Amino acid sequence: MFPPSLEHHIAPYISDLVKWLLQKLTPFFDAFNDTVLSILLQIEHVLITIPWWIWITLAVAICWFLTRHIGKTLLPAFLLLTVGVFGLWEVMMETMAVIIVAVLLALLGGIPMGIAMAVSDRVNAIFTPILDAMQTMPSFVYLIPALMFFGLGKVPSVLATFIYAVPPVQRLTNLGIRQVSAQVQEAALAFGATPWQLMREVRLPLAMPSILAGINQTTMMALAMVVICAMIGGGGVGEVVLVSVNRMDVGRGFEAGWAIVVMAIVIDRISQSLIKR
């Protein structure tokens, strides 16, 4: 047994720090909460207002444009149709709204930081262990900072999803830029390209497949947080799964799980086809 005399807890200090931050930064947290919630509700309203058949038609059009393959075009439409048949279309749109906002925040934060990591070895050395820790940490841990500052609801769900999903796009942006051929960069510099022109017209375009792969992985990781975020009021399909588990309702749980699988398949197929093009 570990000696009690050697124990020392930091929980009181963390609690005091959180209380102090809430006291000093309440206006900032309130403004952030109101802004994110407003954007989230507007996106959710648009997604739910548009008829289901338009979404399925749009999915068919996108898949046909990207693949030119009849099977790969009709399969996503059929899968989406099954979600509506199970009566989960509206909650699926609620989940999509959370994913869209979280992924947009992840891209706004992750891509610039990935570029900074590619440009500076010092920034890369600082963020690499942080990203390692973020990707090995249990997903439930990400609920703690969201709950501390925003309580229960959809905004903390967006924040937790953002923290969980941002590492892939940041890593792959950094990797893609670093893997751009040195000869190509030297040629661009020889023709008089400035560092900004080199980044915008050479490094970023050549790194785009890697960046798009990062966006795909970030979206998949955001989707993986759906059920977990239901524990803090995220709503959507995750809430149906959580309620089904609590009630031991295997059938309804299967339907909700199927809806999550369908979302993952459709999003992944479309994004993968976009990467290939």
C-alpha positions in Angstrom: 0.0 0.0 0.0 1.3 3.4 -0.9 2.4 5.4 2.2 -0.3 8.0 3.1 2.4 10.4 4.3 3.7 10.7 0.7 0.3 11.5 -0.8 -0.2 15.0 -2.1 -3.3 16.0 -4.0 -3.5 18.8 -6.6 -7.3 18.7 -6.9 -7.9 21.7 -4.6 -5.5 23.8 -6.6 -7.1 22.9 -9.9 -10.6 23.7 -8.4 -9.3 27.0 -7.2 -7.8 27.8 -10.6 -11.1 26.9 -12.4 -13.1 29.1 -10.0 -10.6 32.0 -10.6 -10.9 31.6 -14.3 -14.6 31.6 -14.2 -14.7 34.7 -12.1 -12.2 36.6 -14.3 -13.2 35.3 -17.8 -17.0 34.9 -17.4 -17.8 37.5 -20.1 -15.5 35.8 -22.5 -17.0 32.3 -21.8 -20.5 33.7 -22.1 -19.7 35.4 -25.4 -18.0 32.3 -26.8 -21.0 30.2 -25.7 -23.6 32.5 -27.2 -21.6 32.8 -30.5 -21.1 29.0 -31.0 -24.6 28.2 -29.9 -26.1 30.7 -32.4 -24.0 29.3 -35.3 -24.9 25.8 -34.2 -28.6 26.4 -34.0 -28.6 28.2 -37.4 -26.8 25.3 -39.1 -29.1 22.8 -37.4 -32.2 24.8 -38.5 -31.0 24.8 -42.1 -30.1 21.0 -42.1 -33.5 20.1 -40.6 -35.5 22.5 -42.8 -34.2 21.2 -46.1 -36.3 18.2 -47.1 -34.8 14.7 -46.8 -35.1 13.9 -50.5 -33.0 17.0 -51.4 -30.2 15.8 -49.2 -30.3 12.3 -50.8 -30.4 13.8 -54.3 -27.5 16.0 -53.4 -25.5 13.0 -52.1 -26.2 11.1 -55.3 -25.1 14.1 -57.4 -21.9 14.5 -55.4 -21.0 10.8 -55.5 -21.7 10.5 -59.2 -19.6 13.6 -59.9 -16.7 12.3 -57.8 -16.8 8.6 -58.8 -18.7 8.1 -62.0 -19.6 4.7 -60.6 -23.3 3.6 -60.4 -22.8 1.4 -57.4 -20.7 3.9 -55.4 -23.4 6.5 -56.2 -26.5 4.6 -55.2 -25.1 2.9 -52.1 -24.8 6.2 -50.0 -28.4 7.2 -51.1 -29.7 3.8 -50.0 -27.9 4.0 -46.6 -29.2 7.5 -46.0 -32.7 6.3 -46.8 -32.5 3.6 -44.2 -31.8 6.2 -41.5 -35.0 8.0 -42.4 -36.9 4.7 -42.4 -35.7 4.2 -38.8 -37.1 7.6 -37.8 -33.7 9.1 -37.1 -33.4 11.7 -39.8 -33.9 14.7 -37.6 -31.5 13.6 -34.8 -29.0 12.7 -37.5 -29.2 16.3 -38.7 -28.7 17.5 -35.1 -25.5 15.4 -34.9 -24.3 16.7 -38.3 -24.7 20.3 -37.0 -22.4 19.5 -34.0 -19.9 17.8 -36.3 -19.8 20.6 -38.8 -19.2 23.3 -36.2 -16.5 21.2 -34.4 -14.7 20.3 -37.7 -14.8 24.0 -38.8 -13.2 25.0 -35.5 -10.7 22.2 -35.8 -9.7 23.3 -39.4 -9.5 27.0 -38.4 -7.1 26.0 -35.5 -5.4 22.9 -36.8 -4.3 24.0 -40.4 -2.6 27.2 -39.4 -0.9 25.5 -36.5 0.2 22.6 -38.8 1.7 25.3 -41.2 3.5 26.8 -38.2 4.9 23.4 -37.3 6.1 22.9 -40.8 7.8 26.3 -41.0 9.4 26.2 -37.6 11.3 23.3 -36.1 10.9 24.9 -32.6 7.1 25.1 -32.9 7.2 21.5 -34.2 9.2 20.3 -31.2 6.8 22.0 -28.8 3.5 20.7 -30.4 4.6 17.2 -31.3 4.6 15.9 -27.7 1.3 17.8 -27.0 -0.3 16.1 -30.0 1.1 12.7 -28.9 -0.6 13.2 -25.5 -3.8 14.3 -27.1 -4.0 11.3 -29.3 -3.3 8.8 -26.6 -5.5 10.3 -23.9 -8.9 8.6 -23.3 -11.7 10.4 -25.1 -13.7 10.8 -21.8 -11.0 13.1 -20.5 -11.9 15.7 -23.1 -15.3 16.2 -21.5 -13.6 17.6 -18.3 -12.5 21.0 -19.7 -15.7 21.4 -21.6 -17.8 20.7 -18.5 -15.6 23.0 -16.3 -16.2 26.1 -18.3 -19.5 25.6 -20.1 -21.5 23.0 -18.1 -24.0 20.8 -19.9 -25.3 21.3 -23.5 -24.3 21.4 -27.1 -21.5 24.0 -26.8 -19.4 21.9 -24.4 -20.0 19.0 -26.8 -18.6 21.1 -29.7 -15.6 22.1 -27.6 -14.9 18.5 -26.5 -15.2 17.3 -30.1 -12.9 20.0 -31.3 -10.2 19.2 -28.8 -10.5 15.5 -29.6 -10.5 15.9 -33.4 -7.9 18.6 -34.1 -4.7 16.5 -33.9 -5.0 14.6 -37.2 -5.4 17.7 -39.5 -2.6 19.5 -37.6 -0.3 16.6 -37.9 -1.0 15.8 -41.6 -0.8 19.4 -42.6 2.7 19.6 -41.0 3.6 16.3 -42.6 2.3 17.2 -46.1 4.2 20.5 -46.2 7.5 18.9 -44.9 7.3 16.2 -47.6 7.2 18.7 -50.5 10.2 18.1 -52.7 13.2 20.3 -51.8 14.1 20.5 -55.5 10.7 22.0 -56.3 11.1 24.5 -53.6 14.6 25.5 -54.7 13.3 26.0 -58.2 10.5 28.2 -57.0 13.0 30.3 -55.0 15.3 30.5 -57.9 12.5 32.1 -60.0 12.2 34.8 -57.3 9.3 33.4 -55.2 8.9 35.0 -51.8 8.4 32.8 -48.7 4.6 33.6 -48.8 4.4 32.8 -52.5 6.3 29.6 -51.9 3.9 28.5 -49.3 0.7 29.6 -51.1 1.6 28.5 -54.7 4.0 25.6 -54.2 4.0 24.0 -50.7 0.3 24.1 -49.9 -1.0 22.8 -53.3 1.5 19.9 -53.3 0.6 19.1 -49.7 -3.1 19.2 -50.4 -3.7 15.4 -50.6 -2.2 15.1 -47.1 -4.2 18.0 -45.8 -7.4 16.5 -47.2 -6.6 13.2 -45.6 -6.2 15.1 -42.3 -9.6 16.7 -42.8 -11.1 13.3 -43.4 -9.5 11.8 -40.3 -10.6 14.9 -38.2 -14.2 14.4 -39.4 -14.1 10.7 -38.5 -12.8 11.4 -35.1 -15.5 14.1 -34.6 -18.1 11.5 -35.4 -16.5 9.1 -32.9 -17.3 11.6 -30.1 -21.0 11.6 -30.9 -22.0 9.0 -28.3 -19.6 10.3 -25.6 -20.8 13.9 -26.0 -24.4 12.7 -25.4 -23.3 12.2 -21.8 -22.9 16.0 -21.4 -26.1 17.0 -23.4 -24.8 16.8 -26.9 -28.1 15.4 -28.2 -28.5 13.9 -31.6 -28.0 10.2 -32.5 -25.6 9.8 -29.5 -28.4 10.6 -27.1 -30.6 7.8 -28.7 -27.7 5.4 -28.3 -27.2 6.4 -24.6 -30.8 6.1 -23.7 -31.0 2.7 -25.5 -28.1 1.5 -23.5 -29.6 2.7 -20.2 -32.9 1.0 -21.0 -31.3 -2.1 -22.4 -33.2 -1.5 -25.6 -31.1 -3.5 -28.0 -33.2 -2.9 -31.1 -33.3 0.9 -30.8 -29.7 0.9 -29.9 -28.9 -1.0 -33.1 -30.9 1.5 -35.2 -29.1 4.4 -33.7 -25.7 2.7 -34.1 -26.6 2.0 -37.7 -27.3 5.7 -38.2 -23.8 6.6 -36.9 -22.2 3.9 -39.2 -24.1 5.3 -42.2 -22.9 8.9 -41.4 -19.3 7.6 -41.2 -19.5 5.6 -44.4 -21.1 8.4 -46.5 -18.8 11.1 -45.2 -15.7 8.9 -45.6 -16.6 7.8 -49.1 -17.2 11.3 -50.3 -14.1 12.7 -48.7 -11.9 9.8 -50.0 -13.3 10.3 -53.5 -12.5 14.0 -53.2 -8.9 13.2 -52.2 -8.4 10.8 -55.1 -9.6 13.5 -57.6 
